[in-house]
Amino acid sequence: MRTTEPGPFELARDRILARRPVFDAHVDSIGRALDLEHDLGERGAGQLDLVRAAEGGLGAWVVVAWVDPELFPDAAFERTRAMFRATRQLEARHPDRFRIVGNDEELEAAAQDGCIAGIPGIEGGHAIEGSLENLAWFFEQGLRVMTLVWNNHLPWIRSCEVGAGPDVPAGLSSFGRKVVREMNRLGIVVDLSHAGVQSFYDALEETRAPAIASHSGCRALHDHPRNLDDEQLRRLAANGGVFGVVFYPPFLDAAAREEAKRVRTSACVREIVAPDPAARFLKRQRIMRAKASPMSAERVADHIVHAVNVIGVDHVGIGSDYDGIDWAPEKLEDASCYGHLAELLLQRGFAEDEVARILGDNMRRVFAAATGPGTCAFESQRAALV
């Protein structure tokens, strides 16, 4: 029971969240629905479901289909297709609370009807299996955001990780450039998180639409290969794009990176027993939350503030990576917690409208610009995919 009146930051936070402004550019939760049969319409395990998302002010999320290339080396297309089907099933199960959208007009309609918008996304170009026809097929099924590459190098693009062989280009191959152009033509947002430095610059050179880096950190604050340096931030902003700050502690802080290594190598993690990788990951989430020394959400705010100082408030957003990460910052543990980040930013001196832009309006602007007007092309596919 509350014993004191809310303070000015809490009141401002509540005014912001009342708009349900949050546009989370990267969420992996649909994998739980597919592999563990979790109904994301109900409060449950993991880091995001529709109940906690509504509590946190979520208006739209990129429903990411990520395929583990080690588990599915020859079935990336089919595995991604199954994840898209799971997204349709979520919509069919909760049509009054969740709606798949293909452009800003549909996103606004979903908001007016009280629905959280879901934007189908793919993390890693290995899902298209080297085929522009497959890319177009996914577009017809609703694809509107694609992270060009994950940590595995492809014949047409190098990732930010080491270990690329001689057959991997330094950046984008000619086919990789065709992928970017085709994404522009169709209306799919180009996502540059995970890309190698040259791949990042090649894609920005090629794209004619604003791009995003959906879930990364600032290398100036933590020298991690998944993070962007200040020049990359400036080039992304010059493109009209948006930098999404991730919530994963090891990407944001050196001490947290070491803490994650410590817990992951502990006996309690090594001895996890579960029938499949998804169940093992969920158990690891619980252990990391219980055993890892907490990292303050202030560190997320640090990365946001640095990015704003470099490129301006109109080019910064968020991409939590919920359910793609085994550990989240203190007070940002799940999707009910976006309001805490809003309050931190207000305390750092941001105005209410600036906080709303960071939490979602900036990402929505890129989504609107890259996907274009009109109705989505996949309406007739809904029944077939469910």
C-alpha positions as CSV (number, residue, x, y, z in Angstrom):
1,M,0.0,0.0,0.0
2,R,1.4,3.4,-1.1
3,T,2.1,5.7,1.8
4,T,3.5,8.7,-0.1
5,E,2.3,10.8,-3.1
6,P,4.1,10.0,-6.4
7,G,6.9,12.4,-7.1
8,P,7.3,14.5,-10.3
9,F,9.5,11.8,-12.1
10,E,6.9,9.1,-11.3
11,L,4.1,11.3,-12.6
12,A,6.0,12.1,-15.8
13,R,6.8,8.4,-16.2
14,D,3.1,7.5,-15.9
15,R,2.1,10.2,-18.4
16,I,4.6,8.8,-20.9
17,L,3.6,5.2,-20.4
18,A,-0.1,6.0,-20.7
19,R,0.6,6.5,-24.4
20,R,2.0,2.9,-24.6
21,P,4.9,4.5,-26.6
22,V,7.5,1.7,-26.3
23,F,8.8,0.3,-29.6
24,D,11.2,-2.5,-28.7
25,A,13.2,-3.2,-31.8
26,H,14.4,-6.7,-30.9
27,V,12.6,-9.4,-28.9
28,D,13.3,-13.2,-29.2
29,S,10.3,-14.4,-27.1
30,I,8.5,-16.2,-30.0
31,G,11.0,-19.0,-29.7
32,R,9.5,-19.9,-26.3
33,A,6.1,-20.1,-27.9
34,L,7.4,-22.5,-30.6
35,D,9.7,-24.7,-28.6
36,L,8.1,-24.7,-25.1
37,E,4.5,-24.1,-26.1
38,H,4.3,-21.0,-23.9
39,D,1.3,-18.9,-24.5
40,L,2.7,-15.4,-24.6
41,G,-0.7,-14.0,-23.9
42,E,-0.4,-15.2,-20.3
43,R,2.0,-14.1,-17.6
44,G,4.6,-16.7,-17.5
45,A,8.3,-17.6,-17.6
46,G,10.9,-15.8,-19.6
47,Q,11.2,-12.0,-20.0
48,L,8.3,-10.9,-22.2
49,D,4.6,-11.8,-22.6
50,L,1.6,-9.7,-23.5
51,V,0.6,-9.2,-19.8
52,R,3.9,-7.7,-18.7
53,A,4.3,-5.9,-22.0
54,A,1.1,-4.0,-21.4
55,E,2.1,-3.2,-17.9
56,G,5.4,-1.7,-19.2
57,G,3.8,0.5,-21.9
58,L,4.8,-1.6,-24.9
59,G,3.1,-0.5,-28.1
60,A,5.1,-2.5,-30.7
61,W,7.8,-5.1,-30.8
62,V,9.8,-6.7,-33.5
63,V,9.0,-10.4,-33.2
64,V,12.3,-11.9,-34.0
65,A,12.8,-15.3,-35.6
66,W,16.3,-16.4,-34.8
67,V,17.6,-19.8,-36.0
68,D,20.6,-21.3,-34.2
69,P,22.9,-22.2,-37.1
70,E,24.5,-25.0,-35.2
71,L,21.2,-26.7,-34.4
72,F,19.6,-26.1,-37.8
73,P,22.6,-26.0,-40.2
74,D,20.5,-27.1,-43.2
75,A,17.0,-26.0,-42.2
76,A,17.2,-22.3,-41.5
77,F,14.3,-21.4,-43.9
78,E,12.0,-24.0,-42.5
79,R,12.8,-23.2,-38.9
80,T,12.1,-19.5,-39.6
81,R,8.9,-20.4,-41.3
82,A,7.8,-22.3,-38.1
83,M,8.5,-19.2,-36.0
84,F,6.4,-17.0,-38.3
85,R,3.6,-19.6,-37.9
86,A,3.9,-19.3,-34.1
87,T,3.5,-15.6,-34.4
88,R,0.3,-16.0,-36.4
89,Q,-0.9,-18.5,-33.8
90,L,-0.3,-15.9,-31.1
91,E,-2.4,-13.4,-33.0
92,A,-5.2,-15.9,-33.6
93,R,-5.3,-16.8,-29.9
94,H,-5.4,-13.2,-28.7
95,P,-6.8,-11.0,-31.5
96,D,-8.0,-8.4,-29.2
97,R,-4.6,-7.9,-27.6
98,F,-2.0,-8.6,-30.3
99,R,-1.9,-7.8,-34.0
100,I,0.7,-8.3,-36.7
101,V,1.3,-5.2,-38.6
102,G,3.2,-4.4,-41.8
103,N,3.4,-0.6,-41.8
104,D,2.8,2.5,-39.7
105,E,-0.8,2.8,-40.8
106,E,-1.6,-0.7,-39.4
107,L,0.5,0.0,-36.3
108,E,-1.6,3.0,-35.6
109,A,-4.8,1.1,-36.2
110,A,-3.7,-1.6,-33.8
111,A,-2.9,1.1,-31.1
112,Q,-6.4,2.6,-31.6
113,D,-7.9,-0.8,-31.1
114,G,-5.9,-1.4,-27.9
115,C,-3.6,-4.1,-29.4
116,I,0.1,-4.5,-29.0
117,A,1.6,-4.5,-32.5
118,G,3.9,-7.3,-33.6
119,I,6.3,-6.8,-36.5
120,P,7.8,-10.0,-37.9
121,G,11.5,-9.9,-38.0
122,I,14.4,-12.2,-38.9
123,E,17.8,-12.2,-37.1
124,G,20.4,-13.4,-39.5
125,G,20.4,-13.6,-43.3
126,H,21.1,-17.4,-43.1
127,A,17.3,-17.7,-42.9
128,I,16.9,-16.8,-46.6
129,E,19.5,-19.5,-47.6
130,G,21.1,-17.4,-50.3
131,S,17.9,-16.7,-52.2
132,L,16.2,-13.4,-53.0
133,E,13.1,-15.4,-53.8
134,N,13.1,-16.7,-50.2
135,L,13.5,-13.1,-49.0
136,A,10.5,-12.1,-51.0
137,W,8.5,-15.1,-49.8
138,F,9.1,-14.0,-46.2
139,F,8.0,-10.5,-47.0
140,E,4.7,-11.9,-48.3
141,Q,4.4,-13.6,-44.9
142,G,4.9,-10.4,-43.1
143,L,8.7,-9.9,-42.7
144,R,9.4,-6.2,-42.1
145,V,12.8,-6.2,-40.3
146,M,15.9,-8.3,-41.0
147,T,19.2,-8.3,-39.2
148,L,21.5,-8.9,-42.1
149,V,23.8,-11.3,-40.2
150,W,24.1,-13.0,-36.8
151,N,27.4,-14.1,-35.3
152,N,27.9,-16.7,-38.1
153,H,29.6,-15.4,-41.2
154,L,27.8,-15.9,-44.5
155,P,29.2,-16.2,-48.1
156,W,27.7,-12.7,-48.7
157,I,28.4,-10.8,-45.4
158,R,30.9,-10.8,-42.6
159,S,29.7,-10.6,-39.0
160,C,31.4,-8.7,-36.1
161,E,32.9,-12.0,-34.8
162,V,36.4,-13.3,-35.6
163,G,37.0,-16.5,-37.5
164,A,35.9,-15.6,-41.0
165,G,37.6,-17.8,-43.6
166,P,39.0,-16.7,-47.0
167,D,35.7,-17.3,-48.7
168,V,33.9,-14.6,-46.6
169,P,34.0,-11.1,-48.0
170,A,35.4,-8.2,-46.0
171,G,32.0,-6.6,-46.0
172,L,29.1,-7.2,-48.4
173,S,29.6,-9.2,-51.5
174,S,27.7,-8.2,-54.7
175,F,24.9,-10.6,-53.7
176,G,24.9,-8.9,-50.2
177,R,24.3,-5.6,-51.9
178,K,21.5,-7.1,-53.9
179,V,19.9,-8.2,-50.6
180,V,20.0,-4.7,-49.3
181,R,18.5,-3.3,-52.5
182,E,15.8,-5.9,-52.5
183,M,14.9,-5.1,-48.9
184,N,14.6,-1.5,-49.8
185,R,12.4,-2.4,-52.8
186,L,10.1,-4.6,-50.8
187,G,9.9,-2.4,-47.7
188,I,12.0,-4.3,-45.1
189,V,14.0,-2.4,-42.5
190,V,17.7,-3.1,-42.7
191,D,19.2,-4.0,-39.3
192,L,22.9,-3.7,-38.9
193,S,23.4,-5.1,-35.4
194,H,25.9,-8.1,-35.5
195,A,27.4,-6.8,-38.7
196,G,31.2,-6.4,-39.1
197,V,32.5,-2.9,-39.5
198,Q,33.0,-3.0,-43.3
199,S,29.6,-4.8,-43.7
200,F,28.0,-2.0,-41.7
201,Y,29.5,0.7,-43.9
202,D,28.8,-1.2,-47.1
203,A,25.1,-1.6,-46.2
204,L,24.8,2.1,-45.3
205,E,26.3,2.9,-48.7
206,E,23.9,0.7,-50.5
207,T,20.6,1.3,-48.7
208,R,18.2,4.0,-49.9
209,A,16.1,3.8,-46.8
210,P,16.9,4.6,-43.1
211,A,18.5,1.6,-41.3
212,I,18.7,0.6,-37.7
213,A,21.1,-1.1,-35.4
214,S,18.4,-2.8,-33.3
215,H,20.3,-4.1,-30.3
216,S,23.8,-2.9,-29.7
217,G,25.9,-0.8,-27.2
218,C,28.4,2.0,-27.4
219,R,32.0,0.9,-27.9
220,A,33.2,4.1,-26.3
221,L,31.8,2.8,-23.0
222,H,32.6,-0.8,-23.4
223,D,34.9,-2.2,-26.1
224,H,32.9,-5.2,-27.2
225,P,32.7,-6.5,-30.8
226,R,28.9,-6.2,-30.7
227,N,29.1,-2.5,-30.0
228,L,29.3,0.5,-32.4
229,D,32.0,3.2,-32.2
230,D,31.2,6.8,-32.4
231,E,31.9,7.1,-36.2
232,Q,29.5,4.2,-36.9
233,L,26.9,6.0,-34.8
234,R,27.4,9.2,-36.8
235,R,27.1,7.4,-40.1
236,L,23.9,5.7,-39.0
237,A,22.4,9.0,-38.0
238,A,23.5,10.6,-41.3
239,N,21.5,7.8,-43.0
240,G,18.4,8.9,-40.9
241,G,18.6,5.7,-38.9
242,V,18.3,4.8,-35.3
243,F,20.6,3.1,-32.8
244,G,18.8,0.7,-30.4
245,V,20.5,0.3,-27.0
246,V,20.5,-3.3,-25.9
247,F,19.8,-4.4,-22.3
248,Y,22.3,-7.2,-22.1
249,P,24.8,-6.5,-19.3
250,P,27.9,-8.1,-20.9
251,F,27.5,-5.9,-23.9
252,L,27.3,-2.8,-21.8
253,D,29.8,-3.2,-19.0
254,A,33.2,-4.9,-18.6
255,A,32.6,-6.0,-15.0
256,A,29.2,-7.5,-16.1
257,R,30.9,-9.4,-18.9
258,E,33.3,-11.0,-16.4
259,E,30.4,-11.8,-14.1
260,A,28.5,-13.5,-16.8
261,K,31.6,-15.7,-17.6
262,R,31.9,-16.6,-13.9
263,V,28.3,-17.8,-13.5
264,R,28.2,-19.6,-16.9
265,T,31.2,-21.6,-16.0
266,S,29.8,-22.5,-12.5
267,A,28.7,-26.0,-11.7
268,C,25.0,-25.0,-11.4
269,V,25.0,-23.9,-15.0
270,R,27.2,-26.7,-16.3
271,E,24.9,-29.3,-14.7
272,I,21.6,-28.0,-16.1
273,V,19.5,-30.9,-17.3
274,A,16.7,-30.2,-19.7
275,P,15.2,-32.0,-22.8
276,D,16.0,-29.3,-25.3
277,P,18.0,-26.1,-25.8
278,A,15.0,-23.8,-25.2
279,A,14.3,-25.4,-21.8
280,R,18.0,-25.2,-20.9
281,F,18.2,-21.6,-21.8
282,L,15.1,-20.8,-19.6
283,K,16.8,-22.6,-16.7
284,R,20.0,-20.6,-17.3
285,Q,18.0,-17.4,-17.2
286,R,16.7,-18.3,-13.8
287,I,20.2,-19.2,-12.5
288,M,21.8,-16.0,-13.9
289,R,19.1,-13.9,-12.3
290,A,19.7,-15.6,-9.0
291,K,23.5,-15.9,-9.0
292,A,24.9,-13.0,-11.0
293,S,25.7,-9.8,-9.2
294,P,23.1,-7.3,-10.5
295,M,24.1,-4.6,-13.0
296,S,22.2,-1.4,-12.5
297,A,19.8,-0.1,-15.1
298,E,21.8,3.1,-14.9
299,R,24.3,1.5,-17.2
300,V,21.7,1.3,-19.9
301,A,20.9,4.9,-19.4
302,D,24.7,5.6,-19.6
303,H,24.8,4.1,-23.1
304,I,21.6,6.0,-24.2
305,V,23.1,9.3,-22.9
306,H,26.4,8.8,-24.7
307,A,24.6,8.0,-28.0
308,V,22.4,11.1,-27.6
309,N,25.5,13.2,-27.0
310,V,27.1,11.9,-30.2
311,I,24.2,11.8,-32.6
312,G,21.2,13.5,-31.0
313,V,18.0,12.4,-29.3
314,D,16.2,11.7,-32.6
315,H,18.5,8.8,-33.5
316,V,18.5,6.7,-30.4
317,G,16.0,3.9,-29.4
318,I,15.9,0.6,-27.6
319,G,16.2,-3.1,-28.5
320,S,16.1,-5.0,-25.3
321,D,16.9,-8.5,-26.7
322,Y,14.4,-9.9,-24.2
323,D,14.5,-13.8,-24.2
324,G,17.5,-13.7,-26.4
325,I,19.5,-12.9,-23.3
326,D,20.0,-14.9,-20.2
327,W,20.4,-11.9,-17.9
328,A,19.0,-8.4,-17.7
329,P,19.8,-5.3,-15.7
330,E,18.4,-4.8,-12.2
331,K,14.9,-3.3,-12.5
332,L,14.8,-4.0,-16.2
333,E,14.4,-7.8,-15.7
334,D,11.3,-8.1,-18.0
335,A,8.9,-6.3,-20.2
336,S,7.0,-4.8,-17.3
337,C,10.0,-2.6,-16.5
338,Y,10.3,-0.1,-19.4
339,G,8.9,2.5,-17.1
340,H,11.9,2.3,-14.9
341,L,14.1,3.3,-17.8
342,A,11.8,6.2,-18.6
343,E,12.2,7.4,-15.0
344,L,16.0,7.1,-15.1
345,L,16.1,9.2,-18.3
346,L,13.8,11.8,-16.8
347,Q,16.2,12.0,-13.9
348,R,19.1,12.5,-16.3
349,G,17.3,15.7,-17.6
350,F,15.5,14.5,-20.6
351,A,12.1,16.1,-21.3
352,E,9.0,13.9,-21.5
353,D,8.8,14.1,-25.3
354,E,12.5,13.2,-25.6
355,V,12.0,10.1,-23.5
356,A,9.0,9.1,-25.6
357,R,11.2,9.4,-28.7
358,I,13.9,7.3,-27.2
359,L,11.5,4.6,-26.0
360,G,9.8,4.2,-29.3
361,D,8.9,7.2,-31.5
362,N,12.3,7.2,-33.3
363,M,12.2,3.5,-34.2
364,R,8.6,3.9,-35.3
365,R,9.7,6.7,-37.7
366,V,12.2,4.5,-39.4
367,F,9.6,1.7,-39.6
368,A,7.2,4.0,-41.2
369,A,9.8,5.4,-43.7
370,A,11.2,2.0,-44.7
371,T,8.0,0.0,-45.0
372,G,5.9,2.6,-46.8
373,P,2.1,3.3,-47.0
374,G,-0.8,1.0,-47.9
375,T,-2.0,-2.3,-46.6
376,C,0.3,-5.2,-45.9
377,A,0.8,-7.8,-48.6
378,F,0.3,-10.8,-46.3
379,E,-3.3,-10.5,-45.2
380,S,-4.4,-13.5,-47.4
381,Q,-1.7,-15.6,-45.8
382,R,-3.0,-15.5,-42.3
383,A,-5.3,-18.5,-42.4
384,A,-2.8,-20.6,-44.3
385,L,0.0,-20.0,-41.7
386,V,-2.0,-20.5,-38.5
